[in-house]
């Protein structure tokens, strides 16, 4: 007794010839179905290359297409010839032209000989295991699918929609419980004979011919009627990605394939010379004697799928970049954004760098250029300060900056004068720490010698821009850590919010701040705001600044922001 192989071949015929010769030379009959679309000249050369082997036959050809009945019909033709021509075959193994044996044929014979009544075919119900990817579960058995999903996608989709609309449902033939599973199986002679010689085969074939992807359900369902014992697993190692597409094995997967202990693997790249040379070599060099266990390498594939779909935080790659929301973290590390601080405080950037040890930039999204620390023309990772290059994709500019400087905290200034295209990106970034003093953008206008009408127009525009930005920061979709103070509230008690911000950054010193940066002179700022009101512009983001600067309650008359440390003596 031995095992016979039915091979479905449509490309890389030279590799299929190698594998078929390997099996046949070890006493395993092989029946090959070559796709009718293979050119006649190639098919003729293929048959001639195997003509010296008496136990290699070719069955009738038909054109095969993914997801259609043609694949089942091809396997039926190969199976019928195998059963008729080789009575010594005890098990029939369905393989493809891209399959490669991983273990000695004698080991497979012994393994199946110890299990003479066992069918190895993955067979699960859609209700119990809804694992199908990107397709239909139970509907594949209750709707009709006369059109090709790949070549006639428009008709396929419209016909499915029409059947749903009219409530059409097919009846599953009596006695059948639809099952799904891998199309690569190994059935006993008795089970395969019962399926192919069933008196109701015509009825079964007519039903499954209009099922979607019938090669994943035909044998998987009918084997449940006749099998003595089913092992619901395939002896062929085949892995699929998150889109339901098969993984392709290359030369650098050699050790991975060895560890799987499976008898056969697919899909093997037809130029993987190292794999074919290693596994088709004579002798028992690949012998392990272990139970086939593809689960041993599942962890590696799971990591590969996660890396492909999620990637690394803040690192964008071509395979997932176009999909909004797929990023595994918009940036790779925490950073801080300060809005209004450099307007309100003199030399705020060097002060912040001194007390935190972080890298403090100016306005990275300023209209003229990106103001890197020290006003460098280029920064880490060859980032240019060019506004045109930065504004081509502001989100990527920020992501690249954080990625290129990972391990070092980045801080920068932002305001309504800057490019606002990055506003939503920062608001939805869990790594962002955004601190806002609303209305502080008015301080440079207050100190400007420009014509007041020009100042009023610019103030109205900047307030409108900042109001929209604040709406984004207060959105329910915001994930950044956001703190907002009105300018009036901040200048009255600046030390507490400054201390909170510094503590969050994680400064190099754990001591409390003794001194804040020097605040600009705000004498007359209240009257400036009143003048804007008098000209018809309502500056509401600054908070309550009295117009009378001589008032004792004026924020501009508040004590200098110094703290005196108190020590408790016991």
PyMOL commands that set and color helices and strands:
alter all, ss='L'
color gray80, all
select helices_A, chain A and resi 13-25+40-49+70-85+105-113+139-142+153-166+189-196+201-208+214-216+218-226+251-260+273-279+294-309+318-321+341-344+348-356+373-375+380-382+387-392+394-404+420-427+442-446+452-473+487-492+494-505+525-534+555-557
alter helices_A, ss='H'
color red, helices_A
select strands_A, chain A and resi 2-9+30-34+56-58+89-96+100-101+118-120+186-188+229-231+236-237+264-265+335-339+359-363+378-379+383-384+410-414+432-438+481-486
alter strands_A, ss='S'
color yellow, strands_A
deselect
rebuild
show_as cartoon
